[in-house]
Amino acid sequence: MRDFILGTAGHIDHGKTELIARLTGRRTERFPEERIRGMTIDIGFSSLELPCGKVLGIVDVPGHERFIDNMLVGSAGVDLALLVVAADEGIKEQTREHFEILKLLEVKDGLIVITKKDLVDEELLEYLKEEIKDFVKGSFLENNPIICASSVTGEGLEEILEVLNEKVELLYSKEYDDNEKPFRLFIDRKFKIKGFGLVVTGTVYSGSVRVGDSLEITPFKDAIRVKNLESHFNKVQEGHTGMRLAVNINTTLDENFITRGKVLVEKNYYKESTKFVGFLNVLDSYENLKNNKRVHLYVGSSSSVCRLSFEGSPSEGKMSYIVKLSCQNPVCAVRGDKFILRDPSAKKTLGGGIILDNEQIKLKDLSKYLNDKPIIDKKDLSSNIVQVVKRKGIMELFDLAKKVNYKAEYVRKFISETTLNVFENEGKVYLFSSDYQKDLLERLENIIFEIESKNPFQTQISKEEILKKLDSPIAQNIIDKYAKKKGYLVDKTYLLKERVSDEVLTMVDEVEKDIKNLGFFVLPLDELGLKYKDKKAFNSAIATLKRSQKIFQVSISPEIYIHFSNLEKLVNLLKEFFQKSNELSVSDFKDLTNTTRKFSIPLLEFCDKMGFTKRIGNVRQKGKKL
């Protein structure tokens, strides 16, 4: 189940509030000053019962530039836009800024109303219609109705109702998964009612809530019990996404901490953060974008001063960036939330976009989020899950659910649709990528190699030592995979391998001597092993020499090794050569090692890999590790 919100937009004194009053029969001003001055100062709320039987929530926003902060609070969570232009004034400054904000918030549908029709003639109305068509061209309002109306005579009101009825019926005909998300309501008002106590109001961003539920207000963990719920002046037992909701709460939390911008949420799912990654669209009209710029961030009813940073420098024609936002005050925002940025010095909106992550990252890692916006726009939860997990490597199911902003039990249904690996341990479910598993296996091999190098003949390795070094919730699973692959045994305490036999120990010395005597004439293993009848013992001898770092692998295919003493000689020869020359050719290397091309090429490629040399075209230069 889902409800929808209509939000007004337009310049000051263009008749937004009067139009809503005529449509609904209810005025939205809450302060005496607003009625005295004839100007909306803060957001107002109303509702409209449509012919289809559905009730449309309405948020009326102030049109004065001084109250743009309040306008941004009201516009957050809007499903339909009502762009109002006065017939006697036309498109003005705040018409433009409000419209830009609606586009940045990715509002998908709406209508345009020319108010005060009774003040101008038909010729001027037709001219204004054409001007508005040009103004909204290429936007979500292109091809949408432009209705001329008057709050004085009532002209146009029936047509507005018909259009809204049609659009709301279309919205209700679609499927939504918002109620599969945890409950979240951005607080925009609080007040006390005698006999009932504290009430907070806001638009439900996601999820649902029932009377009697236990919630929390971020960042506080104090339990908050829902005593009563009310929507559009009617008591309800349940509130859901898109609903304007008044929540009567019972809490031990100091009510001074409950302010506009705080968020009433389902327990254990949400947190505040001061670090965000976002996809930012910069307005064409904004020409003062700078790195590390001080800006104002708006998300829901929350706001904070923050620093805007991105990789590189602003370039002409580039209007979108992956950005890092470092906030002065913590904000409760999650992946998928829309945001607006304003320039406080210029007093204008610079852009807006979508939150991609709510944790600290390094500036150089912003490029890892380049594909996130299209994935979020697709609304494909499986792709979303894969993208988040692949970037992290591994995630526990509940942490993943919080990251993608869905309930854990719902996320679990989509795991089978992904390419991710799943491992359950001690009641927790972990999802990890194939790359993460591969990296962990490589780390395990390096750890075991390091341990065995110190004592190549030991027959057991402490599992505790390996687990500590791997530091992963799936470490045991990786050890089991490795043991199966290598033919090791695993018990509660140790990773066990076969004891090195006396035959192998005898062969170790002989094989080592053969490899050492080869010098730089490195032979493939299958040629080297021709003289040995016991191939299993020969392979065990090679493995033992490798673990003890007596030999080093030059090439995998074919499998070639060099003795450590010969490798030291090679390194010294290269050092001496590069003291006299900056470039080393294949011919130079053949002379240096007194070998043929057959042996020189694999050795040169090994030197490149080890960092002793660096290949530039057909020559080598001194490497960083030399």
Stockholm file with secondary structure:
# STOCKHOLM 1.0

chainA/1-626         MRDFILGTAGHIDHGKTELIARLTGRRTERFPEERIRGMTIDIGFSSLELPCGKVLGIVDVPGHERFIDNMLVGSAGVDLALLVVAADEGIKEQTREHFEILKLLEVKDGLIVITKKDLVDEELLEYLKEEIKDFVKGSFLENNPIICASSVTGEGLEEILEVLNEKVELLYSKEYDDNEKPFRLFIDRKFKIKGFGLVVTGTVYSGSVRVGDSLEITPFKDAIRVKNLESHFNKVQEGHTGMRLAVNINTTLDENFITRGKVLVEKNYYKESTKFVGFLNVLDSYENLKNNKRVHLYVGSSSSVCRLSFEGSPSEGKMSYIVKLSCQNPVCAVRGDKFILRDPSAKKTLGGGIILDNEQIKLKDLSKYLNDKPIIDKKDLSSNIVQVVKRKGIMELFDLAKKVNYKAEYVRKFISETTLNVFENEGKVYLFSSDYQKDLLERLENIIFEIESKNPFQTQISKEEILKKLDSPIAQNIIDKYAKKKGYLVDKTYLLKERVSDEVLTMVDEVEKDIKNLGFFVLPLDELGLKYKDKKAFNSAIATLKRSQKIFQVSISPEIYIHFSNLEKLVNLLKEFFQKSNELSVSDFKDLTNTTRKFSIPLLEFCDKMGFTKRIGNVRQKGKKL
#=GR chainA/1-626 SS CCCCEEEEECCTTSSHHHHHHHHHSCCCCCSHHHHHHTCCCSCEEEEEECTTSCEEEEEECCCSGGGHHHHHHHHTTCSEEEEEEETTTCSCHHHHHHHHHHHHTTCCEEEEEEECGGGSCHHHHHHHHHHHHHHHTTSTTTTSCEEECCTTTCTTHHHHHHHHHHHHHHHHTSCCCGGGSCCEEEEEEEEEETTTEEEEEEEEEESEEETTCEEEETTCCCCEEEEEEEETTEEESEEETTCEEEEEEEESSCGGGCCTTCEEEETTTCCCEEEEEEEEEECTTCCCCCTTEEEEEEETTEEEEEEEECSSCCCTTCCEEEEEEEEEEEECCCTTCEEEEEETTTTEEEEEEEEEECSCCCGGGGGGGTTHHHHHHHTCHHHHHHHHHHHHSEEEHHHHHHHHTSCHHHHHHTGGGSSCEEEEETTEEEEECHHHHHHHHHHHHHHHHHHHHHCTTCCEEEHHHHHHHHCCTTHHHHHHHHHHHHTCEECSSEEECCCCCHHHHHHHHHHHHHHHHHTTCCCBHHHHGGGCSCHHHHHHHHHHHHHTTSEEEEETTTTEEEEHHHHHHHHHHHHHHHHHCSCBCHHHHHHHHTCCHHHHHHHHHHHHHHTSEEEETTEEEECTTC
#=GC SS_cons         CCCCEEEEECCTTSSHHHHHHHHHSCCCCCSHHHHHHTCCCSCEEEEEECTTSCEEEEEECCCSGGGHHHHHHHHTTCSEEEEEEETTTCSCHHHHHHHHHHHHTTCCEEEEEEECGGGSCHHHHHHHHHHHHHHHTTSTTTTSCEEECCTTTCTTHHHHHHHHHHHHHHHHTSCCCGGGSCCEEEEEEEEEETTTEEEEEEEEEESEEETTCEEEETTCCCCEEEEEEEETTEEESEEETTCEEEEEEEESSCGGGCCTTCEEEETTTCCCEEEEEEEEEECTTCCCCCTTEEEEEEETTEEEEEEEECSSCCCTTCCEEEEEEEEEEEECCCTTCEEEEEETTTTEEEEEEEEEECSCCCGGGGGGGTTHHHHHHHTCHHHHHHHHHHHHSEEEHHHHHHHHTSCHHHHHHTGGGSSCEEEEETTEEEEECHHHHHHHHHHHHHHHHHHHHHCTTCCEEEHHHHHHHHCCTTHHHHHHHHHHHHTCEECSSEEECCCCCHHHHHHHHHHHHHHHHHTTCCCBHHHHGGGCSCHHHHHHHHHHHHHTTSEEEEETTTTEEEEHHHHHHHHHHHHHHHHHCSCBCHHHHHHHHTCCHHHHHHHHHHHHHHTSEEEETTEEEECTTC
//
